[in-house]
Structures are given as structure tokens and as C-alpha cells.
Amino acid sequence: MIGVLGGTFDPIHFGHLRPALDCLEMLALDQVRMIPLNVAVHRAQPVATGAQRLAMLKAAIAGQPGLVADARELERPGQSYTYDTLLSIRAELAPEQPLCLLIGADAFAGFLRWHRPVEILKLAHLIVMQRPSQSSWLNSGLGALYARYGCNNANDLREQGAGRILFQDVTRLEISATQVRELIRSGRSPRYLLPDAVISMIESEQLYR
Ligand code: ATP
């Protein structure tokens, strides 16, 4: 079973890494592919280049079996739709092989505004990583989506290749890339929010000043 965690990763921080490792272990995934976006769809464009964000990601996961950097969105021109990414990964897998899209609860809150959300569920399961500042979604259309596709057992994910929604508790780390960039911009240290190897790269590239 393969997991996919897409993001801006501008920069990658422990709030991405620890939940990715939690999902890898708790859902017994074979790997989590971490995929930096190229052109953002619903948010401001990244500050660091794709090459810099990919290099920081690789440095952050070096030596951790199961966490894999995947550059397919950076290699694809135009807006980075998750649907297109899942389609290209799905093409490499057997139809019955489960594929799990990992997203933070904050990202799930806006899921119905994504490009082709229903089709995404046909390509992958949705693993919603519970994040500290979780917004209420039960009264929205997401409640109906969850009532239809929700499950609460990782074993249910293995019965079909796609189409279930699972809420997965992960280590709650109130860290955001915005906070990291703001600390650096104001001359403060981002240490202990992200790997030292990533901080070294940020310093040598003079990023986020
Ligand atoms: P920014 O502050 O620039 O908006 P971010 O820190 O939210 O960035 P992204 O790269 O946009 O990071 O996030 C990629 C994915 O990781 C999203 O699904 C997001 O919900 C999730 N995520 C980010 N930070 C955390 C965290 N601290 N805990 C759990 N999930 C997180």
C-alpha cells in the first residue's frame, strides 16, 4: 500500500515529516511518496524554487526507509493538480493495489473545492491526518462525503484500491512553513522546527530572508 503526501514543502518541516512517518508505520504503508508541487492551485506560489524545495526534502528524509522524494509534479508543467498526480501514479500500479492520499485536516476542509474531488476518491483512499487547529467540517458537504465513504479501520483500506476516507491520528505538531519563513525573515532561529540539514541549506542558499 502506497501513501502520497503532496505539499509546497517551502520548506519541509517536522509537521510534515513526523505525520508522514506516523502514517507509514501505523498504516503499514510500503512507502510514502513526498511530492513537492510545481505550480500551486489554491494558494500563493512558493518562495523557494522547485529544485531548492526538492533538495531540502531529500536532505530531510535521507536515511529514513519508506519516505521517498517524488519529483513528478516538478517535472510536469502547469498547475499541479493532485488528480493528475494520482492518475500518473495509478498508471504504475495494479488497479487493486491500494493508494492512499495523505492530507492534513486543514486541507481536507477545502477538499470539495479541489479539482475533481470525486474522481480523486476513485483513484485513491483519503487519509486525513488530524492536525492541532482542526476546523469543523461535519456540517459541510464533507459530512455527507464522510458518511458515504468513511471507515475507521486501516484494514478496510486493503480491501479495495481507492474510495475510502480514514481519519488518522498523527503526532500533533503546531508547525507551519509560514511560521518557519516568518522566523527567518525576522532574524530568529527556526531551529527544532525542522531538520538541521534543511536549516543548513536554507542558510547557504540565503532563503526566506
Ligand atoms: P504553509 O505554511 O506555507 O501554508 P504548510 O506548513 O501548511 O505550508 P504544506 O506544504 O502546504 O505545509 O502542507 C503539505 C501537507 O502537509 C498538507 O496536506 C498539510 O495539511 C500537511 N501539513 C502541514 N503542516 C502540518 C502539520 N503541522 N501537521 C500535520 N499536517 C501538516
Residues whose N, C-alpha, C, O or C-beta is under 5 A from the ligand:
A	BS01	ATP	G6 G7 T8 F9 D10 G15 H16 P19 L102 I103 G104 A105 D106 A107 R131 L173 E174 I175 S176 A177 T178
